[in-house]
Amino acid sequence: LPKSIKKIAESMFHSCRRLNSIEIPNSVVVIEREAFYSSGLSTIEIPSSVVSIEDYAFYCSQLTSVILPSSVETIGDEAFMGNTLLSKVICYASEPPILNYDVFEGYYFDAFGVRNTNLYVPCANIEDYKSHKDWGKFSSIECVESVGFSEMKESKDVFSIVNNQILVNGEALAFVINNSGKKIANKNLKLGVYFANIEGKMVKVFVQNN
């Protein structure tokens, strides 16, 4: 996708079942209705430029994890409904975004929807999500903090990356969680985003070139 694009147009990737992944440019402000309806996407990280996700945007795709930025304000009707494999949603918005009708679930879908999906939100705002009439429906709500590589270099006594392993206080973690929500061994990590449970908090760690 061109880096100048301002929106993912309506039905742009509708029924693209072979579309397994995509990098949305940081220029996109809105993801229009049915943009990825019934696509093959397994994970999606919405860039920090996006403010609105419209109705049915990711309806009945193959998503296992969703990352929502701090910028998102509204999510339309049934935008993520029908993703039966969805196990993890991470939302960095300090104020819970407005959820329209059945964003993550449906009346015929409770056994696979929100109630079996873990939600990770900013630690300072976790109570706002837990008490929210819609966000509070998630089966588990935990806090997440974001730690970039530059921040790690400033606090090597806590975080470091040695030989493609994430270390905490000089000791390697046994496992981390990759961007697909899968628990993997903390070794030979490729460049990318991982999550680690550190002192009871789920921390987002970027493994990238020094």
C-alpha positions as CSV (number, residue, x, y, z in Angstrom):
1,L,0.0,0.0,0.0
2,P,1.3,3.5,-0.8
3,K,2.5,5.5,2.2
4,S,0.4,8.5,1.2
5,I,-3.0,6.6,1.3
6,K,-5.5,8.2,3.7
7,K,-8.0,5.5,4.0
8,I,-8.6,1.8,3.3
9,A,-11.6,2.1,1.0
10,E,-14.9,0.3,1.4
11,S,-14.7,-3.4,0.5
12,M,-11.1,-2.9,-0.7
13,F,-10.0,-6.4,0.4
14,H,-13.5,-7.9,0.7
15,S,-13.3,-11.8,0.5
16,C,-9.5,-11.8,-0.1
17,R,-9.1,-15.2,1.6
18,R,-5.5,-15.5,0.6
19,L,-4.6,-12.2,2.3
20,N,-2.8,-13.4,5.4
21,S,-1.1,-10.3,6.5
22,I,-0.8,-6.6,5.6
23,E,1.1,-3.5,6.9
24,I,-1.2,-0.5,7.0
25,P,0.7,2.8,6.4
26,N,0.8,5.3,9.2
27,S,-1.0,7.8,6.9
28,V,-4.3,6.0,7.1
29,V,-7.0,7.8,9.1
30,V,-10.0,5.6,8.6
31,I,-10.7,1.9,7.7
32,E,-13.9,2.0,5.8
33,R,-16.8,-0.5,6.1
34,E,-16.2,-4.0,4.9
35,A,-12.6,-3.2,4.0
36,F,-11.3,-6.6,5.1
37,Y,-14.7,-8.4,5.3
38,S,-14.2,-12.2,5.2
39,S,-10.4,-11.8,4.5
40,G,-7.7,-14.3,5.4
41,L,-5.9,-11.9,7.9
42,S,-4.6,-13.8,10.9
43,T,-3.3,-10.7,12.8
44,I,-3.6,-7.0,12.4
45,E,-1.9,-4.0,14.0
46,I,-3.7,-0.8,13.4
47,P,-1.3,2.2,12.9
48,S,-1.4,5.1,15.3
49,S,-2.9,7.4,12.6
50,V,-6.2,5.6,12.5
51,V,-9.1,7.3,14.3
52,S,-12.1,5.3,13.0
53,I,-12.8,1.7,12.1
54,E,-16.1,1.4,10.3
55,D,-18.9,-1.2,10.3
56,Y,-17.9,-4.8,9.4
57,A,-14.3,-3.8,8.6
58,F,-12.9,-7.1,9.7
59,Y,-16.1,-9.2,9.9
60,C,-15.6,-12.9,9.7
61,S,-11.9,-12.9,9.0
62,Q,-9.3,-15.3,10.5
63,L,-7.9,-13.0,13.2
64,T,-6.2,-14.4,16.2
65,S,-4.9,-11.1,17.6
66,V,-5.8,-7.4,17.1
67,I,-3.7,-4.4,18.2
68,L,-5.5,-1.0,18.4
69,P,-3.6,2.2,18.8
70,S,-4.1,5.1,21.2
71,S,-5.6,7.2,18.4
72,V,-8.7,5.1,17.7
73,E,-11.9,6.7,18.9
74,T,-14.8,4.7,17.4
75,I,-15.3,1.2,16.1
76,G,-18.3,0.4,14.0
77,D,-21.0,-2.2,14.1
78,E,-19.7,-5.8,14.1
79,A,-16.3,-4.6,13.0
80,F,-14.5,-7.7,14.4
81,M,-17.5,-10.0,14.8
82,G,-17.2,-13.5,13.5
83,N,-13.5,-14.0,14.2
84,T,-13.8,-17.3,16.0
85,L,-10.1,-17.7,16.6
86,L,-9.6,-14.3,18.2
87,S,-7.8,-14.8,21.5
88,K,-6.1,-11.4,22.2
89,V,-7.0,-7.8,21.8
90,I,-4.6,-5.1,22.8
91,C,-5.9,-1.5,23.0
92,Y,-3.5,1.4,23.8
93,A,-6.3,4.1,24.0
94,S,-6.3,5.8,27.4
95,E,-10.0,6.4,27.0
96,P,-12.0,3.3,26.0
97,P,-13.0,3.8,22.3
98,I,-16.7,4.0,21.5
99,L,-18.0,0.5,20.5
100,N,-21.1,0.4,18.3
101,Y,-23.3,-2.7,18.0
102,D,-21.7,-6.1,18.6
103,V,-18.2,-5.1,17.7
104,F,-16.6,-8.3,19.0
105,E,-19.6,-10.6,19.5
106,G,-23.1,-11.4,18.4
107,Y,-26.2,-13.1,19.8
108,Y,-25.4,-16.4,18.0
109,F,-21.7,-16.1,18.7
110,D,-21.1,-15.8,22.5
111,A,-19.3,-19.1,22.8
112,F,-16.5,-17.9,20.6
113,G,-16.5,-14.2,21.0
114,V,-15.6,-11.7,23.6
115,R,-16.1,-14.1,26.5
116,N,-13.1,-16.2,25.4
117,T,-10.9,-13.3,24.3
118,N,-8.2,-11.6,26.5
119,L,-8.0,-7.8,26.5
120,Y,-4.9,-5.9,27.3
121,V,-5.1,-2.1,28.0
122,P,-3.0,0.7,29.5
123,C,-2.3,0.0,33.2
124,A,-3.4,3.5,34.3
125,N,-6.8,3.0,32.6
126,I,-7.6,-0.7,33.4
127,E,-10.5,0.2,35.8
128,D,-12.1,2.3,33.1
129,Y,-12.2,-0.7,30.8
130,K,-13.3,-3.1,33.4
131,S,-16.3,-0.9,34.4
132,H,-17.2,-0.1,30.7
133,K,-20.6,-1.6,29.6
134,D,-19.0,-3.0,26.4
135,W,-15.3,-3.4,27.0
136,G,-16.0,-4.9,30.4
137,K,-17.5,-8.0,28.7
138,F,-14.1,-9.5,27.9
139,S,-13.3,-12.7,29.8
140,S,-9.9,-11.3,31.0
141,I,-8.7,-7.7,31.2
142,E,-5.0,-7.1,32.0
143,C,-2.7,-4.2,31.7
144,V,0.0,-3.8,29.1
145,E,2.9,-1.4,28.9
146,S,4.9,-0.6,25.8
147,V,8.7,-0.7,25.9
148,G,10.7,0.3,22.8
149,F,14.4,-0.7,22.1
150,S,15.6,2.8,22.8
151,E,14.0,2.8,26.2
152,M,15.6,-0.6,27.0
153,K,19.1,0.9,26.2
154,E,18.4,3.6,28.8
155,S,17.6,1.0,31.5
156,K,19.9,-2.0,30.8
157,D,19.6,-3.0,34.5
158,V,16.0,-4.0,33.7
159,F,15.7,-4.8,30.0
160,S,18.2,-5.9,27.4
161,I,18.5,-8.0,24.3
162,V,21.4,-10.3,24.0
163,N,21.9,-12.9,21.2
164,N,18.3,-12.4,20.1
165,Q,17.0,-13.1,23.6
166,I,15.0,-10.7,25.9
167,L,16.6,-10.4,29.3
168,V,15.1,-9.0,32.4
169,N,17.6,-8.0,35.2
170,G,20.2,-10.0,33.3
171,E,18.2,-13.2,33.2
172,A,16.5,-14.6,30.1
173,L,12.8,-15.2,30.1
174,A,11.7,-18.7,29.4
175,F,8.9,-17.8,27.1
176,V,7.5,-14.8,25.2
177,I,4.3,-14.3,23.2
178,N,4.6,-13.4,19.5
179,N,2.4,-11.0,17.6
180,S,0.1,-13.9,16.7
181,G,-0.6,-14.6,20.3
182,K,1.4,-17.8,20.4
183,K,3.7,-18.7,23.3
184,I,7.2,-19.4,22.0
185,A,10.7,-20.0,23.5
186,N,12.7,-16.9,24.2
187,K,15.6,-17.7,21.8
188,N,16.6,-16.9,18.3
189,L,14.0,-14.2,18.1
190,K,13.5,-12.5,14.8
191,L,13.0,-8.7,14.4
192,G,9.5,-7.8,15.5
193,V,7.0,-7.3,18.3
194,Y,6.8,-9.6,21.3
195,F,5.0,-9.6,24.7
196,A,6.4,-10.7,28.0
197,N,4.9,-11.0,31.5
198,I,7.1,-9.0,33.7
199,E,6.2,-8.5,37.3
200,G,2.6,-9.3,36.6
201,K,2.4,-6.8,33.7
202,M,2.2,-7.7,30.0
203,V,4.9,-5.6,28.4
204,K,5.2,-5.0,24.6
205,V,8.9,-5.4,23.5
206,F,10.3,-4.3,20.1
207,V,13.2,-6.5,18.9
208,Q,14.9,-4.4,16.2
209,N,18.4,-3.5,15.0
210,N,20.5,-1.7,17.5
